[in-house]
Amino acid sequence: MKYKLLGNTGLKVSELCLGTMTFGGRDWWTAIGTLPQDEVNAIVKQSVDAGINFIDTANVYSIGLSEEMTGKSIRDLGLNRDDLVIATKVRGMMGEGPNQSGLSRKHILQQADESLKRLNMDYIDLYQIHGFDPLTPIEETLEALDLLVKSGKVRYIGCSNLAAWQIMKALGISAQNHLAKFVSLQAYYTIAGRDLERELAPLLRDQKLGLMVWSPLAGGFLSGKYTRNTSTESGRRVNFDFPPVNKEKAYDIIDVMQEIATSKGVTVAQIALAWLLHQTVVTTVIIGAKRPEQLQDNLKSTEVVLSTEELSKLDEVSKLSPEYPGWMIERQGSDRKA
């Protein structure tokens, strides 16, 4: 397991991060996972034993139950909390009241305290806004997050599922007002969905933000279960067909990944994860699992080395179609490249 700095900080996180969306299962989250506490403990132990020091959860996952089970597993296993980097999120609906969602000062401060109680911890390493709130001024959100950092309840702040212009606006406001600034983005990125490369990847490189990748297997579509000639009656995609995938293009990508996987004696899922680990913009890839063998397969992706030729084949079959202004920027900048 390798460790990378999270954005422009001194914090080292493992190149694979354990996602906890499968923990518990409450309300509609049962479609994603319903792991009981003993199985959660086994997954956490297997991950930590493999070198993972980064665990990502959110207050909305199973309506708080995922946070509770994550904290309990750390205590049950006798793990040193300070050896771990714990991330959680705020934004989603946590109740029926008018102030039980969003990114207002009231909701953020309340939910940070609630998350700490559920995790049974004194601080959160990375507190992320889970998306954009069109009703709350970003200044209010950033001021609330800054209060949490200054209070010691939160070490770093990050964002998730934002557009490039929203992130840049937030960074500018933080700089102008001397507030804590986002150090990372958690975003969807996969070889079957490379939209992030248009605007977000250049921003992340320019502003030195870390990238945490969610759903690296495109909601299970790149798990190896799906091919152009086969279908499956099981798996997450059956009950929860998300994120959106251009399936015909994805099948072309899977064909190439299968060829490479067969030549290396590994799985298609390992190739999909390894491709992400070879992307310089990626800091860590979030993996979730329902079974120990599934987790073990994902963990082995860190051992897969892709050659220049193999990366070229994968890039060619999965590349984005040109869009303006990207193609014009590329054309006009060709004479000024270092």
VEXDREN-2710 file (C-alpha; in Angstrom, 1 decimal):
% VEXDREN-2710
k/r/px/py/pz
1/MET/0.0/0.0/0.0
2/LYS/1.3/3.4/-1.0
3/TYR/0.5/6.7/0.8
4/LYS/0.0/10.1/-0.7
5/LEU/-0.3/13.6/0.6
6/LEU/-3.9/14.8/0.6
7/GLY/-3.8/17.8/-1.6
8/ASN/-1.5/20.6/-0.4
9/THR/-1.3/19.3/3.1
10/GLY/1.1/17.2/5.1
11/LEU/-1.5/14.5/5.7
12/LYS/-0.7/11.1/4.3
13/VAL/-3.6/8.8/3.2
14/SER/-3.5/5.4/1.7
15/GLU/-4.0/5.1/-2.1
16/LEU/-7.1/3.0/-1.3
17/CYS/-9.8/4.3/1.0
18/LEU/-12.4/2.1/2.7
19/GLY/-15.9/3.3/1.8
20/THR/-18.7/2.5/4.3
21/MET/-21.9/2.8/2.2
22/THR/-22.5/-0.9/2.6
23/PHE/-22.6/-0.7/6.4
24/GLY/-25.9/-1.2/8.2
25/GLY/-28.7/-0.7/5.7
26/ARG/-31.5/1.5/6.8
27/ASP/-34.3/3.0/4.7
28/TRP/-33.5/2.9/0.9
29/TRP/-29.8/2.3/1.7
30/THR/-30.6/-1.4/1.9
31/ALA/-30.2/-1.5/-1.9
32/ILE/-26.5/-0.8/-1.5
33/GLY/-25.7/-2.9/1.6
34/THR/-26.9/-4.3/4.8
35/LEU/-23.7/-5.5/6.6
36/PRO/-24.2/-6.3/10.3
37/GLN/-21.6/-5.2/12.9
38/ASP/-19.6/-8.4/13.0
39/GLU/-19.2/-8.3/9.2
40/VAL/-18.3/-4.6/9.4
41/ASN/-15.6/-5.4/11.9
42/ALA/-14.2/-8.0/9.6
43/ILE/-14.1/-5.7/6.6
44/VAL/-12.5/-2.9/8.6
45/LYS/-9.8/-5.3/10.1
46/GLN/-9.1/-6.7/6.6
47/SER/-8.6/-3.2/5.2
48/VAL/-6.4/-1.9/8.1
49/ASP/-4.3/-5.1/8.0
50/ALA/-3.7/-4.4/4.2
51/GLY/-2.4/-0.9/5.0
52/ILE/-5.5/1.2/4.6
53/ASN/-5.5/4.1/7.0
54/PHE/-8.3/6.1/5.4
55/ILE/-12.0/5.5/6.0
56/ASP/-14.8/7.5/4.4
57/THR/-18.4/7.7/5.6
58/ALA/-21.3/10.2/5.7
59/ASN/-24.1/11.2/8.0
60/VAL/-26.7/10.2/5.4
61/TYR/-25.4/6.7/4.9
62/SER/-28.1/4.5/6.4
63/ILE/-29.3/7.7/8.2
64/GLY/-26.4/7.8/10.7
65/LEU/-26.0/4.0/11.2
66/SER/-22.9/3.8/9.0
67/GLU/-21.1/6.3/11.2
68/GLU/-22.2/4.5/14.3
69/MET/-21.0/1.1/13.0
70/THR/-17.7/2.6/11.7
71/GLY/-16.9/4.1/15.2
72/LYS/-17.9/0.9/16.9
73/SER/-15.7/-1.3/14.7
74/ILE/-12.7/0.8/15.5
75/ARG/-13.4/0.4/19.2
76/ASP/-14.3/-3.3/18.9
77/LEU/-11.0/-4.0/17.1
78/GLY/-8.9/-2.0/19.5
79/LEU/-7.5/0.2/16.7
80/ASN/-5.6/3.4/17.5
81/ARG/-7.9/6.1/16.4
82/ASP/-5.0/8.5/15.8
83/ASP/-3.5/6.0/13.3
84/LEU/-6.6/6.5/11.1
85/VAL/-7.8/9.3/8.9
86/ILE/-11.6/9.4/9.3
87/ALA/-13.7/11.4/6.8
88/THR/-17.4/12.1/6.9
89/LYS/-19.8/14.4/5.1
90/VAL/-22.7/16.9/5.6
91/ARG/-25.4/18.1/3.3
92/GLY/-28.2/15.5/3.0
93/MET/-31.5/15.3/4.7
94/MET/-31.3/14.0/8.3
95/GLY/-34.8/14.7/9.4
96/GLU/-38.2/16.1/8.4
97/GLY/-37.7/19.6/9.7
98/PRO/-37.0/22.6/7.3
99/ASN/-33.4/22.9/8.7
100/GLN/-32.5/19.2/8.6
101/SER/-30.6/19.4/5.4
102/GLY/-28.4/21.8/3.4
103/LEU/-25.3/23.7/4.2
104/SER/-26.5/26.5/6.6
105/ARG/-24.4/27.3/9.6
106/LYS/-27.1/25.8/11.8
107/HIS/-27.2/22.5/10.0
108/ILE/-23.5/22.1/9.6
109/LEU/-22.7/22.8/13.3
110/GLN/-25.5/20.6/14.5
111/GLN/-24.5/17.7/12.2
112/ALA/-20.8/17.9/13.0
113/ASP/-21.7/17.4/16.7
114/GLU/-24.1/14.5/15.7
115/SER/-21.5/12.8/13.6
116/LEU/-19.0/13.0/16.4
117/LYS/-21.5/11.4/18.8
118/ARG/-22.3/8.6/16.3
119/LEU/-18.6/8.0/15.6
120/ASN/-17.8/8.4/19.3
121/MET/-14.8/10.5/18.5
122/ASP/-13.3/13.8/19.6
123/TYR/-12.5/15.0/16.1
124/ILE/-13.1/14.4/12.4
125/ASP/-10.0/14.4/10.2
126/LEU/-11.8/15.4/6.9
127/TYR/-15.2/17.0/7.0
128/GLN/-16.7/17.3/3.5
129/ILE/-19.7/19.1/2.1
130/HIS/-21.6/16.3/0.2
131/GLY/-22.8/18.5/-2.6
132/PHE/-24.0/22.0/-3.6
133/ASP/-26.7/23.9/-1.6
134/PRO/-28.3/26.5/-3.9
135/LEU/-30.1/28.1/-1.0
136/THR/-27.2/28.9/1.3
137/PRO/-24.5/31.5/0.4
138/ILE/-21.2/29.8/0.1
139/GLU/-19.7/32.4/2.5
140/GLU/-22.0/31.1/5.3
141/THR/-21.0/27.5/4.6
142/LEU/-17.3/28.3/4.6
143/GLU/-17.6/30.4/7.8
144/ALA/-19.3/27.5/9.6
145/LEU/-16.6/25.0/8.4
146/ASP/-13.9/27.4/9.5
147/LEU/-15.5/27.5/13.0
148/LEU/-15.3/23.8/13.2
149/VAL/-11.6/23.8/12.2
150/LYS/-10.8/26.6/14.8
151/SER/-12.7/24.7/17.5
152/GLY/-10.6/21.5/16.9
153/LYS/-13.6/19.4/16.0
154/VAL/-12.4/19.2/12.4
155/ARG/-8.8/19.0/11.0
156/TYR/-9.4/19.6/7.3
157/ILE/-12.3/20.4/5.1
158/GLY/-13.2/19.1/1.7
159/CYS/-16.0/19.0/-0.9
160/SER/-17.8/16.5/-3.0
161/ASN/-19.8/16.6/-6.3
162/LEU/-19.2/20.3/-7.0
163/ALA/-18.6/21.9/-10.4
164/ALA/-15.2/23.4/-11.1
165/TRP/-16.5/27.0/-10.9
166/GLN/-18.1/26.3/-7.5
167/ILE/-14.9/25.0/-6.1
168/MET/-12.8/27.9/-7.5
169/LYS/-15.3/30.4/-6.1
170/ALA/-15.1/28.8/-2.7
171/LEU/-11.3/28.8/-2.7
172/GLY/-11.3/32.5/-3.7
173/ILE/-13.6/33.4/-0.8
174/SER/-11.6/31.3/1.7
175/ALA/-8.4/33.1/0.6
176/GLN/-9.9/36.5/0.7
177/ASN/-11.4/36.0/4.1
178/HIS/-8.7/34.0/5.7
179/LEU/-10.9/30.9/6.2
180/ALA/-10.1/27.3/6.1
181/LYS/-10.1/26.1/2.5
182/PHE/-11.1/22.9/0.8
183/VAL/-8.1/20.5/0.5
184/SER/-9.8/17.8/-1.5
185/LEU/-12.6/16.9/-3.8
186/GLN/-14.5/13.6/-3.7
187/ALA/-15.9/12.9/-7.1
188/TYR/-17.1/10.3/-9.5
189/TYR/-14.3/9.1/-11.8
190/THR/-13.8/5.8/-13.7
191/ILE/-12.5/4.6/-17.0
192/ALA/-16.1/4.3/-18.1
193/GLY/-16.9/7.9/-17.0
194/ARG/-14.0/10.3/-17.6
195/ASP/-16.0/13.6/-17.6
196/LEU/-14.0/14.8/-14.6
197/GLU/-11.0/15.3/-16.9
198/ARG/-12.7/18.2/-18.8
199/GLU/-12.8/20.9/-16.1
200/LEU/-12.2/19.4/-12.7
201/ALA/-8.9/17.6/-13.2
202/PRO/-7.2/20.8/-14.5
203/LEU/-8.5/22.7/-11.5
204/LEU/-7.3/20.0/-9.0
205/ARG/-3.8/20.1/-10.5
206/ASP/-3.7/23.9/-10.6
207/GLN/-5.0/24.4/-7.1
208/LYS/-3.2/21.4/-5.6
209/LEU/-6.4/19.7/-4.3
210/GLY/-6.5/16.0/-3.5
211/LEU/-8.9/13.7/-5.4
212/MET/-10.9/11.0/-3.7
213/VAL/-12.6/8.8/-6.3
214/TRP/-16.0/7.4/-5.5
215/SER/-17.7/4.5/-7.4
216/PRO/-14.5/3.6/-9.3
217/LEU/-16.2/0.5/-10.7
218/ALA/-19.2/2.6/-12.0
219/GLY/-21.6/1.2/-9.6
220/GLY/-20.5/-2.4/-10.2
221/PHE/-20.7/-2.2/-14.0
222/LEU/-16.9/-2.7/-14.2
223/SER/-16.8/-5.5/-11.6
224/GLY/-16.5/-8.2/-14.3
225/LYS/-20.1/-9.4/-14.0
226/TYR/-21.2/-7.4/-17.1
227/THR/-20.2/-8.0/-20.7
228/ARG/-21.8/-7.3/-24.0
229/ASN/-22.9/-11.0/-24.3
230/THR/-23.9/-11.7/-20.7
231/SER/-26.3/-10.3/-18.2
232/THR/-26.6/-10.9/-14.5
233/GLU/-29.6/-11.1/-12.2
234/SER/-27.6/-10.1/-9.1
235/GLY/-25.5/-7.2/-8.0
236/ARG/-26.0/-3.6/-7.1
237/ARG/-26.9/-2.5/-10.6
238/VAL/-30.1/-4.6/-10.5
239/ASN/-31.7/-2.6/-7.7
240/PHE/-29.8/0.6/-8.0
241/ASP/-28.7/1.4/-11.6
242/PHE/-26.4/4.3/-10.7
243/PRO/-24.2/6.2/-11.7
244/PRO/-25.3/6.6/-15.3
245/VAL/-23.1/4.8/-17.8
246/ASN/-22.9/4.8/-21.6
247/LYS/-23.2/1.0/-21.6
248/GLU/-22.3/0.4/-25.3
249/LYS/-19.0/2.4/-24.8
250/ALA/-18.4/0.7/-21.5
251/TYR/-18.7/-2.7/-23.2
252/ASP/-16.0/-1.7/-25.6
253/ILE/-13.8/-0.7/-22.6
254/ILE/-14.6/-3.9/-20.8
255/ASP/-13.5/-5.9/-23.9
256/VAL/-10.0/-4.3/-23.8
257/MET/-9.8/-4.6/-20.0
258/GLN/-10.7/-8.3/-20.2
259/GLU/-7.9/-8.9/-22.7
260/ILE/-5.4/-7.2/-20.5
261/ALA/-6.7/-8.9/-17.3
262/THR/-6.4/-12.3/-18.9
263/SER/-2.9/-11.7/-20.0
264/LYS/-1.9/-10.7/-16.4
265/GLY/-4.0/-13.3/-14.6
266/VAL/-6.0/-10.7/-12.8
267/THR/-9.6/-9.5/-12.8
268/VAL/-11.4/-6.8/-14.8
269/ALA/-12.2/-5.0/-11.6
270/GLN/-8.5/-4.9/-10.7
271/ILE/-7.6/-3.4/-14.1
272/ALA/-10.3/-0.7/-13.7
273/LEU/-8.9/0.2/-10.2
274/ALA/-5.3/0.0/-11.4
275/TRP/-6.1/2.4/-14.3
276/LEU/-7.3/5.0/-11.7
277/LEU/-4.2/4.4/-9.5
278/HIS/-2.0/5.2/-12.6
279/GLN/-3.7/8.6/-13.0
280/THR/-1.6/11.3/-11.5
281/VAL/-4.6/13.4/-10.5
282/VAL/-5.9/10.7/-8.2
283/THR/-5.0/10.7/-4.5
284/THR/-7.1/7.8/-3.3
285/VAL/-9.7/5.4/-4.6
286/ILE/-12.6/4.6/-2.4
287/ILE/-13.5/0.9/-2.4
288/GLY/-16.5/-0.6/-0.7
289/ALA/-17.4/-4.3/-0.2
290/LYS/-20.1/-6.6/1.0
291/ARG/-17.8/-9.7/1.1
292/PRO/-14.2/-10.3/2.2
293/GLU/-13.3/-11.9/-1.1
294/GLN/-14.6/-8.9/-3.0
295/LEU/-12.5/-6.6/-0.8
296/GLN/-9.5/-8.8/-1.3
297/ASP/-9.9/-8.6/-5.0
298/ASN/-10.0/-4.8/-4.9
299/LEU/-7.0/-4.7/-2.5
300/LYS/-4.9/-6.6/-5.1
301/SER/-5.3/-3.8/-7.6
302/THR/-2.4/-2.0/-5.9
303/GLU/-0.1/-4.7/-7.2
304/VAL/-1.2/-4.4/-10.8
305/VAL/1.3/-2.5/-13.0
306/LEU/0.1/-1.3/-16.4
307/SER/2.6/-0.8/-19.2
308/THR/2.7/2.2/-21.4
309/GLU/1.2/0.2/-24.2
310/GLU/-1.6/-1.1/-22.0
311/LEU/-2.4/2.4/-20.7
312/SER/-2.4/3.7/-24.3
313/LYS/-5.0/1.0/-25.3
314/LEU/-7.2/1.8/-22.4
315/ASP/-6.9/5.5/-23.0
316/GLU/-7.8/5.1/-26.7
317/VAL/-11.0/3.1/-26.1
318/SER/-12.2/5.2/-23.2
319/LYS/-11.2/8.7/-24.2
320/LEU/-13.6/11.6/-24.2
321/SER/-14.9/13.1/-27.4
322/PRO/-13.5/16.6/-28.0
323/GLU/-15.6/19.5/-26.6
324/TYR/-15.3/23.2/-26.8
325/PRO/-13.5/25.1/-25.4
326/GLY/-11.2/22.3/-24.6
327/TRP/-10.1/21.6/-28.2
328/MET/-9.6/25.3/-28.8
329/ILE/-7.5/25.7/-25.7
330/GLU/-5.4/22.7/-26.8
331/ARG/-5.0/24.1/-30.3
332/GLN/-4.0/27.6/-29.3
333/GLY/-1.7/26.5/-26.5
334/SER/0.4/24.1/-28.6
335/ASP/3.1/26.8/-29.3
336/ARG/3.4/27.6/-25.6
337/LYS/3.9/24.2/-24.0
338/ALA/6.9/23.8/-21.7
END
